[in-house]
C-alpha cells in the first residue's frame, strides 16, 4: 500500500514547497516557500523532536518510565508531546507567558504538564523558562532534558533532512535561503548542508527587533541595550544559542512586530497560505533585504515557513489583538466593508 504509515511519526519531513506569486511580485527572483506546517505537528519542530528522542533511545538514555523535559515557545512542545504519545514517555514543558492560552491548551490536550514562566526576565533568572526547565529536569527521576538551544542534534536534524530536501526540490538551483532564528537549528542545519553543496548560496537569518542575535553576529558582542519585549514567538533571543552556527550565516535581517504581523495577514489574503507569525517575519525580511540587495531573474530564493496560522487565531489574525497593539494599517482592516460578517436573526 502506498502513502500508508504505521503511525503519525511517519509523516514527518518531506514537506512541499510552493511558489509565491503575489506578495513578492516586485522581486525579480523566483521565490518559494517551504511549508513546514505540512508536518503532522504543523511545524518544523517535528523534525528535531523525533531526531533527538530517537537518538536518546539509541544511546539507551530513555526507559519506559522516562520523562522528557524541555523549554518551548509552543511548537517544540507540540512536537515533543506528539512523539512522547507514540513512544510512551511523559512530557513536561516550560513556556513563557507570551504563549497564548490556546497553545497551552493544545499542549495539555497532548498530555503535557506545562509550567508558564515570565518572558521579560534575564535568561539566568530562576523564573525564566530556561532555568525552570533545568530545575524540573534535575528534580524529576528518569528525566531527559532536550535542551534544544544547546543541543547539536537540533542542527543535525535539519542537516540530515531539511537541507537535503531543499537542495533536491530546487534541483540545486537555490541561490538564497531565508529562515527565522530562535534556537538556530533550522537555519544552521539547512545552511551547513547547502553551503557544503554550494558555498555561494546566501544564507540570511531573520532576527526580531528586541533580540541580540543580529548585533552579536555583526560584532561578536552581546548588546544588552538591544533587548526589549516583543510579540513574535519562537524568534530572536536574549541569549546566544549554541545551536546557531553564526559562521554559516551571511547576513541577519531584523524585523519588527508590526510589519511582520501585516505581512502574515497579507500572505493569507493574497497567497491563501495560513502561516504563523514567523511566516510574515521571514517574508518581511526578504522584502527588506531586497531594498538594498539586487536580485536577478535567475535567482531562486527559498523561505522556510515554520508553522501553521491556526495557532495564532487570537493573536496576529485577530482584529482585536491587532488593534490592541496599535497595528491598525493591516490589509484586512482596510477591507472591512468587503470582508464582513453578517449575523442572520
Legacy VTK file of the C-alpha trace (Angstrom):
# vtk DataFile Version 3.0
C-alpha trace
ASCII
DATASET POLYDATA
POINTS 345 float
0.000 0.000 0.000
1.275 3.486 -0.833
1.095 6.580 1.352
0.134 4.470 4.380
2.062 4.717 7.680
2.323 2.735 10.911
1.795 5.881 12.997
1.755 9.686 12.757
5.535 9.973 13.030
5.926 8.575 9.520
4.554 11.832 8.170
7.429 13.951 9.479
9.572 15.602 6.807
9.434 15.801 3.004
7.348 18.971 3.209
6.283 20.708 -0.020
7.480 23.979 -1.492
5.090 26.470 -3.087
5.911 29.384 -5.378
4.875 32.814 -4.062
3.179 34.754 -6.841
1.765 37.938 -5.312
3.439 39.194 -2.142
6.873 39.024 -3.799
5.808 40.262 -7.243
8.186 43.259 -7.105
11.199 40.979 -6.625
12.590 39.641 -9.930
13.779 36.361 -8.376
11.683 33.218 -8.184
10.596 32.792 -4.570
9.408 29.546 -2.978
8.036 28.913 0.498
8.834 25.604 2.182
5.685 24.781 4.134
6.740 23.146 7.373
3.118 23.236 8.519
2.690 20.054 6.459
4.469 18.124 9.192
1.918 16.255 11.359
2.588 18.539 14.333
2.179 21.514 11.973
5.725 22.854 12.405
9.370 22.308 11.591
9.990 21.294 15.217
8.649 17.800 14.484
11.986 17.089 12.847
14.114 17.821 15.913
11.709 16.218 18.374
11.818 12.870 16.592
15.554 13.055 15.855
16.618 13.937 19.405
14.344 11.398 21.094
15.323 8.558 18.759
18.985 9.413 19.265
18.466 9.222 23.045
16.806 5.831 22.579
19.785 4.540 20.593
22.095 5.651 23.401
19.939 3.874 25.993
19.073 7.123 27.784
15.313 6.533 27.685
13.329 3.872 29.538
9.639 3.020 29.675
9.016 5.429 32.561
11.268 8.228 31.248
10.171 11.858 31.256
11.031 14.351 28.503
11.615 17.915 29.774
12.038 20.983 27.588
11.632 24.737 27.288
9.492 25.870 24.359
7.633 28.755 22.768
4.989 26.224 21.789
5.988 24.405 18.631
8.771 22.252 20.068
6.405 21.368 22.883
3.684 20.242 20.476
6.181 18.087 18.617
7.705 16.558 21.739
4.290 15.835 23.228
3.222 14.168 19.982
6.348 11.997 19.811
6.029 11.129 23.523
2.488 9.839 22.999
3.635 7.457 20.285
6.799 6.441 22.134
5.120 6.114 25.532
7.022 8.777 27.505
5.776 11.532 29.812
6.323 15.157 28.814
6.938 18.268 30.955
7.274 21.673 29.294
8.220 25.188 30.419
6.758 28.013 28.317
6.892 31.801 28.560
3.859 33.896 29.388
3.954 35.227 25.800
2.444 31.877 24.860
-1.239 32.252 24.039
-3.817 30.243 26.043
-4.822 28.171 23.027
-1.235 26.948 22.644
-1.127 25.927 26.297
-4.478 24.156 25.860
-3.055 22.332 22.843
-0.035 21.171 24.871
-2.252 19.929 27.687
-4.528 18.164 25.199
-1.457 16.186 24.123
-0.837 15.142 27.713
1.967 17.551 28.627
2.466 19.115 32.061
3.010 22.852 31.488
4.875 25.472 33.555
4.165 29.091 32.496
7.102 31.418 33.215
7.629 35.202 32.874
9.113 36.173 29.493
10.654 39.512 30.383
13.327 38.289 32.775
17.015 37.523 32.080
17.794 34.045 30.790
19.651 33.202 34.011
16.786 34.319 36.260
15.460 31.290 38.216
11.950 32.176 36.970
12.911 32.098 33.258
11.621 29.171 31.281
15.211 28.076 30.610
16.020 27.810 34.319
12.648 26.315 35.260
13.130 23.522 32.708
16.628 22.836 34.075
15.323 22.711 37.643
12.405 20.433 36.783
14.731 18.091 34.878
17.144 17.914 37.830
14.308 17.189 40.273
12.457 14.625 38.133
13.646 10.990 38.235
14.423 9.315 34.883
14.128 12.604 33.023
15.934 13.707 29.864
16.361 17.444 29.234
16.166 18.090 25.472
17.907 21.496 25.746
17.285 22.431 22.099
19.215 25.715 22.365
22.463 23.905 23.116
21.869 20.524 21.503
23.890 19.732 18.385
21.218 17.242 17.348
18.943 20.249 16.738
21.328 21.234 13.940
21.841 17.652 12.794
18.111 17.035 12.326
17.959 19.776 9.690
21.353 18.878 8.219
20.013 15.395 7.536
16.505 16.351 6.365
15.589 19.986 5.661
18.784 20.938 3.846
18.804 17.892 1.532
15.077 18.343 0.805
15.598 21.979 -0.264
18.589 21.018 -2.433
16.630 18.244 -4.147
13.427 20.257 -4.550
15.277 23.142 -6.223
17.487 20.766 -8.224
20.495 22.507 -6.718
19.491 25.878 -8.144
18.833 27.646 -4.834
20.746 30.948 -4.503
19.308 32.348 -1.250
17.856 30.790 1.905
15.888 32.857 4.426
14.955 31.368 7.799
13.954 32.724 11.197
16.338 32.230 14.096
15.196 31.113 17.514
17.250 28.151 18.672
19.078 28.424 15.339
18.774 24.756 14.467
16.620 25.096 11.351
18.800 27.795 9.822
22.120 26.259 10.876
21.456 22.670 9.842
19.973 23.666 6.493
22.766 26.188 5.878
25.503 23.714 6.765
24.234 21.212 4.208
23.581 23.778 1.477
26.942 25.523 1.925
28.674 22.153 1.502
26.845 21.732 -1.788
27.441 25.315 -2.961
29.384 27.827 -0.825
27.946 30.699 -2.903
24.411 30.207 -1.578
23.486 33.224 0.531
22.164 32.345 3.994
20.003 35.055 5.557
18.952 34.783 9.198
15.863 36.627 10.403
16.018 38.205 13.844
13.408 40.037 15.922
13.574 43.662 16.948
14.243 43.185 20.665
16.714 40.316 20.192
20.525 40.264 20.402
21.343 37.820 17.580
21.862 40.253 14.687
24.195 42.575 16.571
26.107 39.611 18.035
26.662 38.256 14.530
28.000 41.630 13.408
30.174 42.491 16.422
30.790 39.287 18.355
29.472 41.023 21.445
26.185 40.964 23.352
24.459 44.340 23.275
22.052 44.347 26.204
20.571 47.650 25.023
19.043 45.740 22.088
16.847 43.715 24.433
13.241 44.794 24.894
9.878 42.986 24.916
8.405 41.885 21.590
5.451 39.812 20.439
6.784 37.386 17.818
7.004 33.908 19.342
9.790 31.463 18.591
12.150 34.005 17.026
15.051 36.011 18.399
16.717 35.517 21.768
18.209 37.271 24.794
20.944 34.607 24.942
23.324 33.092 22.387
22.214 29.554 21.428
24.978 27.053 20.724
22.687 25.577 18.057
23.113 28.726 15.956
26.153 28.440 13.673
26.933 32.106 13.067
29.741 31.245 10.628
27.164 29.708 8.260
25.080 32.909 8.123
25.979 35.605 5.604
23.689 38.285 6.976
20.936 38.889 9.505
17.845 40.987 8.848
15.934 42.353 11.832
12.152 42.739 11.572
9.622 44.238 13.968
6.320 43.001 15.335
4.114 45.352 13.341
5.412 44.774 9.810
5.666 41.026 10.432
2.034 40.977 11.558
0.849 42.865 8.479
2.849 40.556 6.219
1.461 37.408 7.894
-2.088 38.533 7.148
-1.196 39.616 3.628
0.205 36.158 2.846
-3.066 34.576 3.968
-5.125 37.050 1.963
-3.075 37.025 -1.258
-1.370 33.618 -1.340
-4.022 31.617 0.585
-1.301 30.383 2.972
-2.338 30.469 6.631
1.088 30.717 8.188
2.235 31.567 11.686
3.648 34.903 12.826
7.159 33.927 11.695
5.808 33.305 8.200
5.220 37.027 7.977
8.565 37.754 9.627
10.646 35.781 7.141
8.740 37.277 4.198
9.163 40.783 5.603
12.892 40.083 5.918
13.070 39.171 2.231
11.312 42.402 1.258
13.637 44.483 3.461
16.681 42.640 2.102
15.569 43.306 -1.467
15.564 47.048 -0.797
19.370 47.071 -0.501
20.372 43.939 -2.411
19.717 43.228 -6.066
18.029 40.036 -7.197
18.083 38.778 -10.773
15.523 36.725 -12.654
17.906 33.776 -12.377
17.938 33.822 -8.578
15.967 31.175 -6.718
15.006 32.096 -3.172
13.630 29.715 -0.531
11.829 30.953 2.560
11.215 28.475 5.358
7.659 28.952 6.678
7.966 27.306 10.118
4.394 26.647 11.247
0.638 26.978 10.728
-1.526 30.009 11.409
-4.169 28.102 13.363
-2.054 28.698 16.484
-2.310 32.469 16.063
-6.032 32.999 15.505
-6.393 35.039 18.701
-3.140 36.862 18.063
-1.950 38.051 14.660
-5.179 37.014 12.887
-7.361 38.749 15.447
-8.514 42.285 14.598
-8.966 42.897 18.322
-5.402 41.875 19.138
-4.020 43.897 16.237
-5.887 46.992 17.418
-4.614 46.470 20.977
-1.056 46.572 19.656
-1.765 49.692 17.613
-1.348 47.748 14.367
-4.195 49.498 12.516
-2.916 49.545 8.926
-3.285 45.858 8.194
-4.614 44.835 4.819
-7.682 43.049 6.206
-8.817 46.023 8.291
-8.783 48.210 5.174
-11.329 45.948 3.538
-13.856 45.726 6.363
-16.721 46.570 4.008
-15.763 43.656 1.777
-14.766 41.071 4.397
-17.591 41.407 6.866
-19.638 39.005 8.938
-23.419 39.174 8.800
-25.493 37.612 11.557
-28.861 36.259 10.434
-31.558 36.572 13.102
LINES 1 346
345 0 1 2 3 4 5 6 7 8 9 10 11 12 13 14 15 16 17 18 19 20 21 22 23 24 25 26 27 28 29 30 31 32 33 34 35 36 37 38 39 40 41 42 43 44 45 46 47 48 49 50 51 52 53 54 55 56 57 58 59 60 61 62 63 64 65 66 67 68 69 70 71 72 73 74 75 76 77 78 79 80 81 82 83 84 85 86 87 88 89 90 91 92 93 94 95 96 97 98 99 100 101 102 103 104 105 106 107 108 109 110 111 112 113 114 115 116 117 118 119 120 121 122 123 124 125 126 127 128 129 130 131 132 133 134 135 136 137 138 139 140 141 142 143 144 145 146 147 148 149 150 151 152 153 154 155 156 157 158 159 160 161 162 163 164 165 166 167 168 169 170 171 172 173 174 175 176 177 178 179 180 181 182 183 184 185 186 187 188 189 190 191 192 193 194 195 196 197 198 199 200 201 202 203 204 205 206 207 208 209 210 211 212 213 214 215 216 217 218 219 220 221 222 223 224 225 226 227 228 229 230 231 232 233 234 235 236 237 238 239 240 241 242 243 244 245 246 247 248 249 250 251 252 253 254 255 256 257 258 259 260 261 262 263 264 265 266 267 268 269 270 271 272 273 274 275 276 277 278 279 280 281 282 283 284 285 286 287 288 289 290 291 292 293 294 295 296 297 298 299 300 301 302 303 304 305 306 307 308 309 310 311 312 313 314 315 316 317 318 319 320 321 322 323 324 325 326 327 328 329 330 331 332 333 334 335 336 337 338 339 340 341 342 343 344
